[in-house]
Amino acid sequence: MYCTSEPRYAVYFVPDRETPLYRFGASVLGYDSYRGSASPLIDGADQDKWPVLVREPAVYGFHATIKAPVYLAGGKDEAGFIAAVTDFAARHTAVPIGELVPRELGAFIALVPQAFCAALDVLARTCVRDLDMYRTPMSEQERARRLTPGLSDRQIENLVRWGYPYVFDDFRFHMTLTGALSAHKRAKAFRFLCDKFQQTPGIAAVTIDQLVVAKQTNRSAPFQIIGTAPLAG
């Protein structure tokens, strides 16, 4: 059992802090999860309106989810979880996934790979399985809260078994850039982000070369990176 005042831990792919891709993502969200503090907003964004559009994803920082946030199981601690992620990464090779492109995914906007990458799916599903011993099972209250309309039967099974609906065959690598937006706001934001992404020098083909452990001290706090784990090779 857990309470919302306890910390949560997630395993993400986050690019190195010095890469153009990370600097782009942090500026879009206005948050630097390496430093755990605000980042200057991307040039051209409305300083008053833009933070509202990215408020939800900014809590998580610029990332792609590999294992969704968990409360640590009894007998498990932060140091042990970081060590387990580091060991996991050392046993798996880096995965080139090619170029990323902005896309509308339902009501929000994200960066996604141009082409499907089977090795990336294998890495993600293995991570979910191998690190699940560190996850506290959901309470009935949490499960009821997260059984939202629109989930498929398989996604509900994933939620109940693994604590997150979008795993295994429902996993889709994406790096979120906005919250859920109305069609008009989404179209305007999409054009803006496409232009900015294309104008950002140095963003080339991406390799999943590290995993990070991100910590949220309580449900009202943003996630901050507390450990990096390079993948082999």
C-alpha positions, -999 to 999 in steps of 0.1 A, spaced: 0 0 0 12 35 -7 0 71 -3 4 100 -27 29 118 -4 54 90 -11 79 94 -40 75 78 -74 102 66 -96 102 61 -134 126 48 -160 128 71 -190 149 77 -221 161 112 -219 188 125 -242 221 138 -228 216 173 -214 241 188 -239 224 175 -270 203 198 -293 174 174 -289 173 177 -252 177 215 -253 148 217 -278 126 195 -256 134 213 -224 128 247 -240 94 235 -253 83 224 -219 100 252 -199 115 226 -175 150 211 -172 146 177 -154 184 173 -150 186 205 -129 150 202 -115 143 238 -124 127 260 -150 142 263 -184 138 294 -207 109 289 -231 115 283 -268 119 314 -288 87 327 -303 64 311 -276 39 333 -259 53 337 -224 18 338 -209 -2 313 -230 24 287 -238 30 274 -202 -7 265 -201 -3 243 -232 26 224 -217 17 224 -180 9 186 -179 39 172 -197 63 197 -180 57 178 -147 74 148 -162 101 166 -182 112 159 -217 113 121 -220 101 89 -234 86 64 -210 102 31 -208 88 20 -174 60 42 -161 62 58 -126 60 34 -97 59 35 -59 86 12 -46 76 -21 -32 82 -29 5 118 -38 12 130 -19 -19 148 14 -17 159 42 -40 196 31 -41 186 -4 -50 163 7 -78 190 29 -93 214 0 -91 189 -23 -108 184 1 -136 221 6 -141 226 -32 -142 197 -36 -166 212 -9 -189 247 -25 -188 232 -58 -200 214 -43 -231 228 -26 -261 221 9 -274 193 11 -299 194 34 -330 159 45 -338 165 70 -366 150 104 -370 122 118 -349 93 138 -363 65 158 -347 31 141 -348 -4 147 -334 -12 117 -312 -48 121 -303 -52 155 -286 -15 161 -279 17 166 -299 48 145 -295 80 135 -313 79 99 -326 103 78 -347 98 80 -385 100 42 -387 91 13 -365 120 -2 -345 116 -37 -332 147 -36 -310 132 -6 -291 100 -25 -284 121 -54 -271 141 -31 -248 109 -15 -234 90 -48 -228 121 -64 -211 125 -33 -189 89 -35 -178 92 -72 -169 127 -72 -153 120 -42 -130 85 -50 -120 96 -65 -87 103 -29 -76 67 -18 -81 40 -17 -54 8 -31 -68 -20 -5 -73 -46 0 -46 -82 -5 -55 -87 33 -53 -58 39 -77 -70 13 -101 -105 27 -102 -91 62 -108 -70 50 -138 -97 29 -154 -106 57 -178 -130 54 -207 -114 44 -240 -91 18 -227 -92 -15 -246 -97 -48 -229 -60 -55 -234 -50 -21 -220 -71 -28 -189 -54 -61 -185 -20 -43 -187 -31 -18 -161 -42 -44 -137 -11 -66 -142 17 -41 -148 3 -9 -134 2 9 -168 -20 3 -199 5 12 -226 30 -17 -224 40 -46 -247 18 -45 -279 4 -11 -268 38 5 -263 44 35 -286 77 54 -282 69 91 -280 84 123 -264 55 145 -254 56 182 -263 21 194 -252 -9 185 -231 -42 177 -246 -54 205 -268 -85 215 -286 -83 210 -324 -77 247 -331 -50 251 -305 -34 218 -315 -32 228 -351 -16 262 -343 9 246 -318 17 218 -343 27 243 -370 48 262 -345 66 231 -332 72 217 -367 89 249 -377 110 252 -346 120 215 -348 131 219 -384 150 250 -376 170 235 -347 205 227 -358 222 194 -349 191 172 -344 200 141 -363 192 104 -360 186 94 -324 201 65 -305 186 52 -273 220 52 -255 210 57 -219 182 53 -195 175 76 -166 158 72 -132 135 101 -125 120 108 -91 89 127 -81 90 135 -44 52 138 -42 23 140 -66 25 178 -68 62 179 -76 79 176 -110 101 147 -118 139 152 -115 166 129 -129 186 113 -101 205 87 -120 217 79 -155 224 44 -168 243 41 -201 233 12 -224 261 -10 -236 279 -3 -268 
